[in-house]
């Protein structure tokens, strides 16, 4: 038997981790986005050109993540651009900072 998934082209979306999938689901539900969580590319930008979120969306995500994982984000945080660079970066930050 041939395993076509392992020979998929490199251009396909990388596999999301468990936390990335959880966060994608929270983002889709919390912001009422018209897409499935699985459609969010873990390496695409969340802000602006990628997923198209704006600063208000990012604040809403910060509140949701604070409630679910106990992670505190500051609206004026210098690291926010790096943290929200992509779903993958965001998941790494949440994993390192979570208290729940």
N, C-alpha and C positions, 0 to 999 in steps of 0.2 A: 504494500500500500504506500502511496506517495502522500507526503504531508505538504500540501500546498501552502499552508500558513508559514512554514519555515522558509519557503523559497519566495516569499512575497517581495515585490520590488521595494527598494530603499525609500522611495517617495511616499510610501504609505505612512499613516499616522503611527507614531510609536505607541506601544502598549502603556496604558495608564496604570499606576499603582493603586492599591486599595484606597489610600487616603486621597489621592488625586480624584478617583471616582466619587468618593464621598463629597469632596469639596465641589466638584463639578455639579453634582446633584443639588447641593445646597445653593449654589449660584443660580442654577436654572430655576429652582423652585422659589428662592427668595426674591429674585428679580423678575419672575414670570417671563422668562425668555422663551421665544417661539422655536425652541430646538430641544433635542435630546441631550442629556449630559454626555453621552458617548460621542457626540459630535464635536465636543470641545477638544481641540488638539492640545495636549499637555505642554507643548513647546511654543505655541502661538502666544503673542502678547495678549494680555487681558484688557489692558487699557488702550484706547485709541484704535489703531488699524486692525489689530487681530480680532478679538471678540467684540470690540466696539464699545466697551464700557466707558462711562465718564466718571468724573470725580464723585458725583452723588451715588452712583452704583457702587463704587469702591467703598464709600462710607457705609453703605447698607451691608455689603459683604463683611466689612470689619465688625459690624454689630452682630451679625449672624454667627460669625466665627467665634467672637467673644463669648456668646451664649453657649455654643456647642462645645468649644474646646478650652475655654478659659484664657484665650490668647488676647492680650491687650495690644492694640494698634493705635498709634496717635495719628490724627488727621494731618499734623504738620511734621510727621516723622521723616527724617532725612533718608531713611532706608526704604521708604514706601515704593519708590521707583524700582528698586531692585526686587523687593518682595513681590510686587505685582507684575513683574516682567512677564511671567507666564504662570499657568496653573502648576507646572512642575516646581518653579521657584517658590510659589506660594505654599505648596504642600511641604516642601523642605522646611520653610520657616515655621509653619504650624506644627510640624512634627517635633521640631527642636524646642518650641515654646509652650506647647500645650500643657495644661494642668488637669484636664479632664479626660 
